[in-house]
Amino acid sequence: MTVAQQTGPVGYSLPLSPSGTSSMITPPPWHFSGEVMMVDYRVDPAAAVRFLPPGLEPGPDPGSAAAVFAEWQWCSGSGEELADPARCRFAEFLVLLSCEHRGEPMARCPYAWVDQAVPLVRGWIQGMPKQHGAIHQTRPVSVGRAGPRRAAGGHFAGTLSVHGRTLATAAVTLSGPSRPPGLHTVPLVHSRFFPSWIPGEETSPDLVASRVTDVEFGEVWTGRGELSFPLDPVHDPDLALLAPIEIGSGYIFSYAETLHGGRRLG
């Protein structure tokens, strides 16, 4: 019996295999470059607190939130995924809540949706509560009339639908350049949690924050934001708690980062 046979199948994630190359998820680092549409808004502060686990506080601006649409292109350290567009591209929608941990500003993501399997499972590894949905957003153009420009008057829109039901719509009409939006400049904080499978097994959420480097913003444009959650209470009544009570500015920008893993928050 060889050493490889004695060791058994290996890999970063399931499925395990003799060489480890069958894993659905490659080990970090993971590199991301994307086009982002983001709308700042406010939720009921009392509702926002209910989504914060022990260890997180609302911070100095309770109820501050954001809705984010993004189209991403990603690759592992080798960059091999970029040769396969069907593999390296995905769309995402997420909700962010302002919070802090021991005085450090952070953003909590209580809900997220993606349209591909790999980022969904990768999100669960991070503790990011990703679900499957259909996400679409307007793309900026630099020629022609079949799309908006990153310029004053440019109008961008995004939609999220799940099981054929529209759960979120947003739009941004640009007026001028801006600084990056605050909730896109702080670490994301998640709860890594996997349900029990073995009888008597004890499980508990593990509070973690993302570790990122090589953060880059393209030119950021801002303007009037629009946001609506045409909520279906049968789908998820708790999501209704995060509906906007006030809508702020919208933003359009390119963004990149490298995700190295997480850090446990004590």
C-alpha positions as a printed Julia matrix, in Angstrom:
266×3 Matrix{Float64}:
   0.0    0.0     0.0
   1.44   3.4    -0.99
   1.62   6.46    1.23
  -1.03   8.16   -0.93
  -3.37   5.22   -0.43
  -2.78   5.26    3.31
  -3.52   8.98    3.49
  -6.8    8.71    1.63
  -8.58  11.38   -0.4
  -7.71  15.0     0.36
  -8.75  18.51   -0.63
  -9.61  21.98    0.64
 -13.34  21.26    0.37
 -15.63  18.44   -0.7
 -15.42  16.44   -2.85
 -12.15  14.94   -1.59
 -10.04  12.98   -4.07
  -6.63  11.28   -4.27
  -4.91  14.42   -5.62
  -7.18  17.0    -3.98
  -7.91  18.67   -7.32
 -11.61  17.72   -7.31
 -12.48  20.12   -4.49
 -15.34  22.44   -5.37
 -13.63  25.34   -3.57
  -9.98  26.24   -4.03
  -8.05  27.44   -0.97
  -7.55  31.2    -0.51
  -6.33  33.67   -1.51
  -9.23  34.58   -3.76
  -8.99  37.66   -5.98
 -12.11  39.66   -6.91
 -12.72  42.48   -9.38
 -16.22  43.81   -9.85
 -18.71  46.47  -10.87
 -20.76  47.64   -7.89
 -24.04  49.51   -7.48
 -24.76  50.43   -3.87
 -27.57  52.33   -2.17
 -27.3   53.64    1.37
 -30.49  53.47    3.4
 -31.82  53.26    6.93
 -33.71  50.53    8.75
 -35.52  50.59   12.05
 -32.63  50.61   14.59
 -34.55  48.24   16.87
 -34.88  45.79   13.98
 -31.2   46.08   13.04
 -30.15  45.17   16.59
 -32.09  41.9    16.34
 -29.76  40.79   13.52
 -26.57  41.41   15.53
 -25.19  38.38   17.42
 -23.5   38.63   20.82
 -20.2   40.48   20.46
 -21.5   43.08   18.02
 -22.96  46.48   18.89
 -24.94  48.89   16.7
 -22.18  51.5    16.87
 -22.6   55.27   16.65
 -25.08  55.18   13.73
 -27.78  52.58   14.55
 -29.95  51.7    11.59
 -27.4   52.61    8.93
 -27.61  50.04    6.12
 -26.8   49.47    2.47
 -28.05  47.34   -0.42
 -25.34  46.16   -2.8
 -25.56  44.76   -6.32
 -22.31  43.52   -7.84
 -21.05  41.63  -10.87
 -17.8   39.88  -10.02
 -14.94  38.2   -11.8
 -12.75  36.09   -9.51
  -9.77  33.76   -9.54
  -7.62  31.78   -7.13
  -3.92  32.38   -6.67
  -3.1   30.53   -9.89
  -5.51  32.63  -11.97
  -6.56  29.53  -13.92
 -10.28  30.26  -13.52
  -9.98  33.32  -15.77
  -9.65  31.05  -18.79
 -13.22  29.85  -18.21
 -15.73  32.76  -18.09
 -18.54  30.44  -17.0
 -16.5   29.59  -13.93
 -15.0   32.93  -12.96
 -18.05  35.21  -13.17
 -21.01  35.63  -10.83
 -23.52  38.21   -9.66
 -24.4   39.05   -6.08
 -26.86  41.01   -3.98
 -26.4   41.63   -0.27
 -27.63  43.73    2.61
 -25.17  45.38    5.0
 -25.82  46.7     8.5
 -23.51  49.12   10.28
 -22.08  47.72   13.52
 -18.91  47.53   15.55
 -16.88  45.05   17.56
 -15.07  46.47   20.58
 -15.03  49.88   18.94
 -13.9   48.66   15.5
 -16.34  49.72   12.75
 -17.65  46.76   10.75
 -20.49  45.73    8.44
 -22.79  42.8     9.15
 -24.33  40.92    6.22
 -27.6   39.32    7.38
 -28.71  38.33    3.86
 -26.9   37.62    0.58
 -27.76  35.99   -2.74
 -25.56  34.78   -5.61
 -26.31  33.14   -8.94
 -23.56  30.49   -9.0
 -22.82  27.45   -6.84
 -19.13  28.08   -6.11
 -19.56  31.54   -4.52
 -22.55  30.2    -2.59
 -20.55  27.4    -0.95
 -17.52  29.64   -0.57
 -19.75  32.08    1.31
 -20.81  29.36    3.75
 -17.12  28.63    4.43
 -16.7   32.32    5.3
 -19.88  32.37    7.39
 -21.6   34.57    4.8
 -25.31  33.62    4.59
 -25.53  33.23    0.83
 -28.6   31.86   -0.94
 -29.3   31.26   -4.61
 -31.08  33.92   -6.64
 -31.21  35.69   -9.99
 -29.34  39.01   -9.89
 -29.2   41.51  -12.76
 -27.81  45.02  -13.01
 -27.23  47.65  -15.67
 -23.71  47.72  -17.06
 -21.92  51.0   -17.82
 -20.88  51.6   -21.42
 -18.21  53.81  -22.97
 -19.64  53.82  -26.53
 -23.12  53.86  -28.01
 -26.51  54.48  -26.46
 -27.39  50.99  -25.14
 -26.37  51.74  -21.58
 -25.52  54.51  -19.12
 -22.18  56.28  -18.76
 -20.35  56.95  -15.53
 -21.25  60.6   -15.83
 -23.87  63.03  -14.59
 -27.3   61.77  -15.58
 -26.27  58.13  -15.93
 -29.06  55.87  -14.68
 -28.3   52.37  -13.34
 -30.71  49.72  -12.07
 -30.59  46.31  -10.39
 -33.03  43.52   -9.5
 -32.98  40.43   -7.29
 -35.5   37.64   -7.75
 -35.78  34.35   -5.87
 -38.03  31.49   -7.01
 -39.58  33.81   -9.58
 -40.44  36.5    -6.99
 -38.82  39.92   -7.01
 -37.27  40.61   -3.6
 -35.28  43.8    -4.25
 -35.01  46.55   -6.84
 -32.64  49.5    -6.81
 -31.56  52.37   -9.04
 -28.97  55.14   -9.01
 -29.03  58.36  -11.06
 -25.55  59.87  -11.05
 -24.79  63.51  -10.27
 -21.04  63.64   -9.59
 -17.85  62.03   -8.25
 -17.68  60.97   -4.62
 -15.66  59.3    -1.93
 -16.21  55.54   -1.45
 -19.33  54.73    0.61
 -18.56  54.02    4.25
 -20.07  50.54    4.54
 -17.87  49.35    1.65
 -14.66  50.39    3.43
 -14.93  48.39    6.67
 -14.41  44.67    7.39
 -17.34  42.29    6.97
 -18.23  40.29   10.07
 -19.92  36.88    9.77
 -21.04  33.92   11.87
 -19.53  30.62   10.72
 -22.15  28.0    11.5
 -22.82  24.45   10.34
 -25.88  22.54   11.61
 -25.45  19.45   13.74
 -25.55  16.13   11.92
 -24.5   13.64   14.56
 -27.01  13.14   17.4
 -25.88  14.98   20.5
 -23.38  17.11   18.59
 -23.09  20.66   19.94
 -22.76  23.54   17.49
 -22.5   27.28   18.0
 -21.78  30.21   15.69
 -18.19  31.39   15.46
 -17.86  35.16   15.0
 -15.26  35.96   12.34
 -14.14  38.91   10.2
 -12.72  38.84    6.7
  -9.01  39.47    6.09
  -8.5   41.39    2.84
  -5.61  43.1     1.08
  -5.05  44.9    -2.23
  -8.25  46.9    -1.93
  -8.78  49.18   -4.93
 -11.6   51.55   -5.84
 -12.1   52.88   -9.33
 -13.62  56.33   -9.74
 -16.68  56.53   -7.5
 -19.81  58.32   -8.69
 -22.8   59.15   -6.53
 -26.32  60.4    -7.01
 -29.94  59.85   -6.1
 -30.63  56.36   -4.81
 -33.82  54.32   -5.12
 -34.52  51.08   -3.26
 -37.54  48.84   -2.78
 -38.09  45.42   -1.21
 -41.34  44.07   -2.77
 -41.43  41.59    0.04
 -43.21  38.28    0.04
 -43.85  37.49    3.73
 -44.25  33.81    2.91
 -40.7   33.71    1.55
 -39.02  35.22    4.62
 -40.96  37.39    7.07
 -37.75  38.44    8.83
 -36.42  40.08    5.67
 -39.29  42.56    5.94
 -37.67  43.87    9.13
 -34.85  45.29    6.99
 -37.05  47.2     4.56
 -35.97  50.83    4.07
 -37.56  53.54    6.19
 -35.35  56.18    4.54
 -33.26  56.05    1.35
 -29.96  57.86    0.97
 -27.39  58.22   -1.79
 -26.53  55.69   -4.45
 -23.06  54.86   -5.78
 -21.49  53.31   -8.87
 -17.87  52.14   -8.82
 -15.38  49.45   -9.73
 -13.85  47.56   -6.82
 -11.18  44.92   -6.24
  -9.8   43.01   -3.26
  -7.95  39.85   -2.3
  -9.59  37.69    0.37
  -7.13  35.69    2.47
  -9.46  34.06    4.97
 -10.89  35.1     8.29
  -9.92  36.09   11.8
 -11.77  34.96   14.88
 -13.22  37.74   17.0
 -12.83  37.19   20.7
